[in-house]
Amino acid sequence: MGFVALAMLGAAAFGAMAWLGIRRALWSTIGAALFLGATGYAWQGRPLLAAAPVEHRAASVTIDPEATALRNRLLGQFTQDTAYLIAADAMTRAGDTSSAARAILGGLSRLPRSFILWTWAGVTLSADAGDQMSPPALLAFRQAMRLAPDHPAPPFYMGLTYIRAGQLAEARPFWRRAVNLSAPGSDYQREIALRLALLERLLAMQSERASAPSSPR
């Protein structure tokens, strides 16, 4: 049964890759990883071994105080909305990203038109997906921008999520939008603009490296 389940898991993984639109060029890499895992299972797996409860140990996470300070300037403090953000922060510090996301979703059940909570739903859902822009996170960010089209926070945190996922080029238009929507001369506009300038420089360096001719061997 263990090997049947393994085959089903592999089929489901490739089905998920097709559904999510992952580039075909990456399929071989992901397939190699799955094959490596299957090899390890065939070598050391013991499918007939009785199940045993496993204690989950979540690694604690440190939240940058400067990131929290920027969020406070963008979204405010001590409001009904931000109380849920503080609760989610505590769960994130404990390494429980799933509970952090559930805390924000619980807040949305009471405040369904809060762009603050929709923004942070995108942040926590992406964190729970391994810092990837998952479909639920993308949906949350888009809803935040629909509710507050003139506020810089939703595009800023959407861009930040793309950066954490390693998708730098996708982040750039959202950070440009965040700068344009920020109050002129505000502290948070300067901080976002600085981050955008660093991102622009990094993308320019990547472009220069990609276009540089390879040295002959």
C-alpha positions in Angstrom: 0.0 0.0 0.0 2.9 2.3 0.7 4.1 2.2 -2.9 0.6 2.6 -4.3 0.2 5.8 -2.1 3.6 7.0 -3.3 2.5 6.6 -7.0 -0.7 8.4 -6.3 1.2 11.2 -4.6 3.5 11.6 -7.6 0.5 11.7 -10.0 -1.2 14.3 -7.8 2.0 16.4 -7.6 2.3 16.6 -11.4 -1.4 17.3 -11.7 -1.0 20.2 -9.3 2.0 21.5 -11.3 -0.2 21.5 -14.4 -3.1 23.2 -12.6 -0.9 25.9 -11.1 0.7 26.7 -14.4 4.3 25.8 -13.4 6.6 26.2 -16.4 7.4 22.9 -18.2 11.1 23.8 -17.9 10.8 23.2 -14.1 9.0 19.9 -14.4 12.2 17.9 -14.8 13.7 19.5 -11.7 10.7 18.8 -9.6 10.4 15.3 -11.1 14.0 14.6 -10.1 13.2 15.7 -6.6 10.2 13.4 -6.5 12.3 10.5 -7.9 14.9 11.1 -5.3 12.3 10.9 -2.6 10.9 7.8 -4.1 14.3 6.2 -4.2 14.8 7.0 -0.5 11.4 5.5 0.4 12.2 2.3 -1.6 15.5 2.1 0.3 14.4 2.9 3.8 10.6 3.0 3.8 8.7 0.7 6.0 5.0 1.0 5.0 3.9 -1.8 7.3 5.2 -0.1 10.4 2.5 0.8 12.8 1.7 4.5 13.1 2.8 6.5 16.1 1.9 10.0 17.2 4.5 12.6 16.3 5.1 15.7 18.4 5.1 18.8 16.3 7.9 21.2 17.1 7.5 24.6 15.4 10.6 26.7 15.0 10.3 30.2 16.5 10.4 33.1 14.1 11.8 36.6 14.8 9.8 39.5 13.5 11.9 42.5 12.6 10.9 45.5 14.8 11.5 47.9 11.9 9.1 45.9 9.8 6.5 46.2 12.5 7.2 49.9 12.8 6.7 50.4 9.1 3.4 48.5 9.3 2.2 50.7 12.1 2.9 53.8 10.1 1.1 52.3 7.1 -1.9 50.7 8.9 -2.1 52.3 12.3 -2.2 50.9 15.8 -4.7 50.0 18.5 -7.7 49.6 16.2 -10.1 46.7 16.0 -8.4 45.6 12.8 -4.8 45.7 14.0 -5.7 43.8 17.2 -5.9 40.7 14.9 -2.5 41.5 13.4 -0.9 41.6 16.9 -2.5 38.2 17.6 -1.1 36.8 14.3 2.3 38.2 15.1 2.4 36.2 18.4 1.5 33.0 16.5 4.1 33.8 13.8 6.8 34.3 16.4 5.9 30.8 17.8 6.4 29.4 14.3 2.7 28.6 13.9 1.9 30.1 10.6 -1.3 28.2 10.2 -2.8 29.6 13.4 -1.6 33.1 12.3 -3.5 32.8 9.1 -6.6 31.5 10.9 -6.5 34.4 13.3 -6.7 36.8 10.4 -9.4 34.9 8.7 -11.3 34.9 11.9 -11.1 38.6 12.0 -12.4 38.8 8.5 -15.5 36.9 9.5 -16.3 39.9 11.7 -14.8 42.7 9.6 -15.2 41.4 6.0 -14.6 44.9 4.5 -11.3 45.6 6.3 -8.6 46.1 3.7 -6.1 45.8 6.6 -7.2 42.3 7.4 -7.4 41.3 3.7 -3.8 42.6 3.3 -2.6 40.7 6.2 -4.5 37.6 5.1 -2.3 37.7 2.0 0.8 38.0 4.2 -0.1 35.2 6.5 -1.5 32.8 3.9 1.7 33.2 1.8 3.8 32.6 4.9 1.8 29.4 5.6 2.5 28.3 2.0 6.2 28.5 2.5 6.6 32.2 1.5 5.0 31.5 -1.9 2.3 33.6 -3.6 -0.4 31.0 -3.2 -3.8 31.4 -5.0 -5.5 32.2 -1.6 -2.9 34.8 -0.8 -3.2 36.4 -4.3 -7.0 36.5 -3.9 -6.6 38.2 -0.5 -4.3 40.9 -1.8 -6.5 41.6 -4.8 -9.5 42.0 -2.5 -7.5 44.4 -0.3 -6.7 46.5 -3.4 -10.3 46.5 -4.4 -11.4 47.7 -1.0 -8.7 50.4 -0.8 -7.5 51.2 -4.3 -5.7 54.4 -3.1 -3.9 53.0 -0.1 -0.2 52.0 -0.5 -0.2 49.1 2.0 -1.9 46.4 -0.2 0.5 46.8 -3.2 3.5 47.2 -0.9 2.9 43.9 1.0 1.9 42.2 -2.3 5.3 43.2 -3.7 7.0 42.1 -0.5 5.4 38.7 -0.8 6.7 38.3 -4.3 10.2 39.2 -3.2 10.0 36.6 -0.4 9.0 34.1 -3.1 12.0 35.1 -5.2 9.9 36.8 -7.9 11.7 40.1 -8.0 10.4 41.3 -11.3 6.8 40.7 -10.3 7.3 42.8 -7.2 8.5 45.9 -9.0 5.2 47.3 -10.3 3.5 46.9 -7.0 6.2 48.8 -5.1 6.1 51.5 -7.8 2.4 51.7 -7.2 2.9 51.8 -3.4 5.3 54.8 -3.7 2.9 56.7 -6.0 0.1 56.1 -3.5 2.0 57.2 -0.5 1.6 60.6 1.1 4.3 62.8 -0.4 7.2 63.4 2.0 6.0 60.9 4.5 8.4 58.6 6.4 6.9 55.5 4.9 7.1 56.9 1.4 10.8 57.5 1.8 11.3 54.0 3.2 9.3 52.3 0.4 11.1 54.4 -2.2 14.5 53.3 -0.8 13.4 49.7 -1.0 12.2 50.2 -4.5 15.5 51.8 -5.5 17.4 48.8 -4.1 15.1 46.4 -6.0 15.6 48.3 -9.2 19.3 48.2 -8.8 19.3 44.4 -8.1 17.1 43.8 -11.2 19.4 45.9 -13.3 22.4 43.9 -12.1 20.6 40.7 -13.0 19.8 42.0 -16.4 23.4 43.0 -17.0 24.7 39.6 -16.0 22.1 37.9 -18.2 23.1 40.0 -21.2 26.8 39.8 -20.7 28.6 37.5 -23.2 30.0 34.3 -21.7 33.8 34.1 -21.5 35.4 31.6 -23.8 36.9 28.6 -22.2 
